Amino acid sequence: MLSVRVLLRLLAASLALGACIVSPQPTPPEEPTLLADHVSTGGPMDMSTTKRFVGEPGAVTPPLGDIVVTNLDTTDAPFAAKVAADGSFDITVPGTDMDEFRLEIVAPGGVRSMPLDLVLNAAGTSYEPGPRPFADCLVLDPAFSLSFNGAGDTRSVVVRNDCPDELSFLAPRLRRGQAAYGFDPTTPFVLTPGSATTITVDVGPQANEQVDVLFVETTGAVRDRRPLTLFVTP
């Protein structure tokens, strides 16, 4: 027969084991991937006032959610279309030959892919990456987007000049300005070589729109524009 002392030790061990058992946690949604080399114009067509983006099968992994296209040179609302079961998509949006477009996959649950920033090439036959003249030395962290949990949330992006020359920047600006985002600074600034600054972005009470783009753009003879997607997760 077990002694009282042994029984108490067994009970304590059982309680400790129970405390270590954690209820299963939901698996976070998988971040979708959008492959640049699977995106084309879909062949010759009149693209003077519209641009077509065709993703071949396998362009989106996993094949879920919507393809969202944002014209970075207008204030039009983003356009969206469903991703097909084979990971393909086909979407046509307003735009000119000079416009730059941001393509993102928005998966169920609001998870977003790393964006593709594309422009039509000079021949008008295919897409190429948007121009980033200071890609090797102008660093934004994070580089592509800021996600927010809701009203009152604040995020920051660090802008660092690793270039050999001083860089002057226009005042940061929003593409549409119809979502509840505020930011600081709101005036032009200058970064000397090796220096950095922080742009703070906050989200206020929910507006009709929850997504926008914040532009960080150099000025001068050579211009480099960096778009940051701002979005509130559901």
N, C-alpha and C positions, 0 to 999 in steps of 0.2 A: 504494500500500500504506500502510495506517495506521501511524503511528509508535507506539512503546510508550507514549509519554506520552499520546497521544490515546486509545489503548485503555484506559489506566488511568482517564482522565477519564470515558469512557463507562461503564466498569464501576462507578465510584463513583456516577454519576448514576442508574444502574439500581438499585443497592442502596438509594439514598435514596428512590427512587420506591416501591420495594417496602416500605420501612419505613412509608410513609405510607398504604398500603392497609390498611384495618381490616376484619376479617371482619364480615359483616352482623350487626347486633344484633337480637335479637327485639323486635318491636313490643310496647310495654306494652299490657296490656288496656285497652280503652276504658271510662271510668267511665260507668256507666249513669245515666240520667236518669229520675226519677219525677215526673210532672206532677200537681200537686195538684188542678187543675181537671178532671182525668179520673177522680177517685176519688169514689165515692158510696156510699150505704147500699144501693143496689140496689133501692130501692123499699120500700113499707110491709111490715113484718113484725114479729113478736114479738121485740123486742130487749131484753127485760127482764134476761136473764142472759147473752146473747151479743151480739156486735157483728159485722156483716158489712161487709167492705170489697170493693167491686167496682171494678176498674180497667177502663175501657172500652178498646177497641182503640186503640193508640197511647199508652197510659198509660206504657209502659216503652220506652225507646229506649237501645241496641238491645234487641230483644225476646228477652233471654236471662236465665238465672239463676232465682232464687227471690225471691218477695215474702216478707219476714220481718216479722212483726208482734209487737211487744213491748208488753205492758201495763205502763206505767210505774208503776201504782198497786198492783201485786201482785208476788209473787216467782215467778210462774209462768215456766216456761221459754218462750222465744220460739216462735211458731208459724210454719211456712213452707209455701208452696205454689209450684208451678212457674208461671212466666210463660208464657203461650201464645205461639204463633208470631206472632200479630198484636199482641203487646204488651199483652194484656189479662190480668186475673187475677180470681179470686173466692175469698175466704177468710173463714171465720167463726171467731171466737175468743171465749173466755169474757171477760165484762166487764160492768160496770154503766154506767148513764147518766153517772155522774160521773167515770169513768176517762179517763185520757189514754193514747193509744196512739202508739208510734213505728213508722212504716213505712219500711222500707229495702229496696232491691234489692241482693242479693248475687249478683254475676256470677261466671262461672267464673274461677277464679284468686283468688277472695276479694275482688275489688274491690267497694267499696260505694258506693251512691248517696248524695247528700246526703239526710238523713232528712226525713220529714214527721212532725210532731208534731200529732196531731189529737184533738179532742174532739167529742162529739155536741152539736149546737146545742140550745137550750132547747126547740124544737118537736119535736126528735127526728127531723128529716127530712133533715138533711145534716150534714156534718162541717165544722168550722172550726178554725183554728190553735189550738194549745194556748196558754193564757194566759201572757203574758210582760209583766207590768206595767212592768218597767224596761228594755224592749227598746231604748229610745233611749239609755240611759246606762250600763247594766251590760254590760260587754264581756268576753267570754271568747275567748281566742285560744290554740288553735283553738276554734271555737264548738260543734262537733257531735261530734267523735270523735277518738280517739287510736289509731293503729295501731302494732303492735309486731312486731319480727322474730322474737322468741322469748325464751326464758329469759335473764334478765340484762339485757334491754333496758330503757331508761328514757326516759320522755317527760315533758314539762312542759306545763301549761296556765296561762296568765297570766289572773288575774281582776282587772279594773280598774274602779274606781268613778268614772265621769264624771258621776254624779248630783250635785245641789246639796246633798244631805243625806248624813249618815253612814249606812252600811249595815252591819247585823249579820248574820252568817252562822251557820247551824247547822254542826256538824262535818260535813265531807264523808262520804258513805256510799255503799256499793255496794248495788245493787238486790237481788242474790242472794248474793254473797259466796262462790260455789262455784268461781270461777276463781282463778288464782294471782296476783292483783293486790294490791299494797300501795301505800299512798299516804301523803303527808305534806303538810300537817298533818292530824292526826286529832282536833283539838279545834276548838271554835267560834273565829271570828275576826271582827274589825271592820275595815272600810275607811272612812277619812275621805274626803271629796270630793277627787278627784284622785290618790288613792293606789292602789297595786296590790299584789298578792301572787302568789306562784307555788305551785301545787300540783304536786308531783312524783309521778309514778306509775311503778311498776316492775312487771315480770312475773317471777315465779319459775318453778321447774320446772313443766312442763306438767301441768295437772290434767285432769280429765275434761271440763271446760268451758273454752273459750278466749274467750268473749264475756261481757261484763257491762256494766252501766251505772253510771257514777259520777254522783252527784247533787251539785250545788253549789246551795245553797238559802238565800235570805235568810229572816230571821225578823222578827216584828213585826206591825204592823197590816196591812201589804201584803207579800205573799209572792211571790217570783219563784223558780221552780225551773228549773234548767238541767241537762238530762241529757247526758252525754257517753258515747257508745258506745266501749267498750274492746274491741279485738279483735286477735288474732294472725293475721298473714297466713300462708298456707300456705308 
